C-alpha cells in the first residue's frame, strides 16, 4: 500500500514478461508488507581484491497469469540496491511457478 506499490507491480510484470513472455497477467499482489533490508560487506570479484558495502531492499510479489488454457501463480523476487546517489532501479527474478485454478485468482 506504500507509495511505490505501482512501481513494484510494474517491475514484477516486466520481470515475468522477460522470462515467460506469453503469460497474460490476471492479478498482481505484493505479498510482503514492507521492504526487507540487507546490509552486506562483500568482495566484488573472485580474486577477493576489492570489497564493497551493499545495501539491498527486497520483497516478493505474486502474479496470477494465464498462458493458453493454464493458469499459474508466479512468485517474483523484486529488489533494488542503494548507491551514493540513492536507490537504483528495480530488478528481480521468477522464483516459483505453481498451477492454480482460475476461479481462485481473485480470492
VMD Tcl script that draws the C-alpha trace (Angstrom):
set ca {
  {0.00 0.00 0.00}
  {3.05 2.28 0.04}
  {3.81 4.97 -2.47}
  {5.98 2.68 -4.60}
  {3.40 -0.13 -4.92}
  {2.66 0.78 -8.55}
  {6.34 0.65 -9.49}
  {6.76 -2.71 -7.74}
  {3.78 -4.25 -9.56}
  {5.02 -2.86 -12.89}
  {8.53 -4.24 -12.29}
  {7.12 -7.66 -11.35}
  {5.10 -7.73 -14.58}
  {8.17 -6.83 -16.63}
  {10.27 -9.50 -14.88}
  {7.56 -12.05 -15.68}
  {7.40 -10.88 -19.31}
  {11.16 -11.37 -19.77}
  {11.09 -14.97 -18.53}
  {7.56 -16.04 -19.55}
  {6.60 -13.73 -22.43}
  {3.34 -15.43 -23.37}
  {1.70 -15.07 -19.95}
  {-1.26 -12.71 -19.60}
  {-1.25 -11.26 -16.06}
  {-4.65 -11.58 -14.34}
  {-3.81 -10.24 -10.87}
  {-0.70 -8.87 -9.16}
  {-0.23 -8.81 -5.40}
  {2.69 -7.68 -3.26}
  {2.81 -10.32 -0.53}
  {5.29 -8.66 1.85}
  {4.05 -5.73 3.96}
  {7.33 -3.82 3.57}
  {10.84 -3.94 2.15}
  {13.33 -6.30 3.80}
  {16.70 -4.54 4.01}
  {20.00 -6.39 3.87}
  {23.42 -4.83 4.51}
  {26.40 -6.89 3.34}
  {30.17 -6.39 3.39}
  {31.36 -8.46 0.41}
  {34.06 -8.98 -2.21}
  {33.31 -7.60 -5.66}
  {35.12 -10.32 -7.62}
  {36.54 -13.82 -7.35}
  {40.11 -12.60 -6.74}
  {38.94 -11.04 -3.46}
  {40.92 -7.90 -4.22}
  {38.14 -5.35 -3.72}
  {35.42 -5.02 -1.10}
  {32.14 -3.15 -1.08}
  {29.29 -2.45 1.29}
  {26.00 -3.34 -0.39}
  {22.56 -2.32 0.83}
  {19.67 -4.12 -0.84}
  {15.94 -3.88 -0.26}
  {13.77 -6.75 -1.45}
  {10.29 -8.18 -1.27}
  {8.09 -10.64 -3.11}
  {5.18 -10.20 -5.45}
  {2.86 -12.78 -6.94}
  {1.22 -12.67 -10.34}
  {-1.62 -14.95 -11.30}
  {-1.23 -15.33 -15.04}
  {-2.81 -17.23 -17.89}
  {-0.72 -19.00 -20.51}
  {-3.06 -20.53 -23.06}
  {-5.59 -22.55 -21.07}
  {-3.37 -22.88 -17.99}
  {-3.40 -20.51 -15.02}
  {-0.30 -20.33 -12.84}
  {0.87 -18.36 -9.82}
  {4.29 -16.80 -10.33}
  {6.22 -15.73 -7.20}
  {8.66 -12.97 -8.10}
  {11.60 -11.59 -6.11}
  {11.84 -7.79 -6.58}
  {14.85 -5.83 -5.29}
  {16.75 -2.56 -5.52}
  {20.27 -1.57 -4.44}
  {21.34 1.62 -2.75}
  {24.18 3.70 -4.20}
  {25.67 7.05 -3.28}
  {23.03 8.75 -5.47}
  {20.04 6.92 -3.92}
  {18.08 3.79 -4.72}
  {18.73 2.13 -8.06}
  {16.24 0.58 -10.48}
  {14.09 -2.40 -9.55}
  {15.22 -5.83 -10.75}
  {14.42 -9.42 -9.89}
  {13.62 -12.94 -10.97}
  {10.84 -15.51 -11.04}
  {11.33 -17.75 -8.01}
  {8.46 -20.24 -8.13}
  {5.70 -21.25 -10.53}
  {2.64 -23.14 -9.28}
  {-0.50 -24.17 -11.12}
  {-3.78 -22.83 -9.80}
  {-7.46 -22.83 -10.62}
  {-8.65 -19.76 -12.49}
  {-11.64 -19.44 -10.15}
  {-9.18 -18.80 -7.26}
  {-7.44 -15.82 -8.89}
  {-9.50 -13.15 -7.12}
  {-9.89 -14.88 -3.76}
}
mol new
graphics top color blue
foreach p $ca { graphics top sphere $p radius 0.5 }
foreach p [lrange $ca 0 end-1] q [lrange $ca 1 end] { graphics top cylinder $p $q radius 0.2 }
display resetview
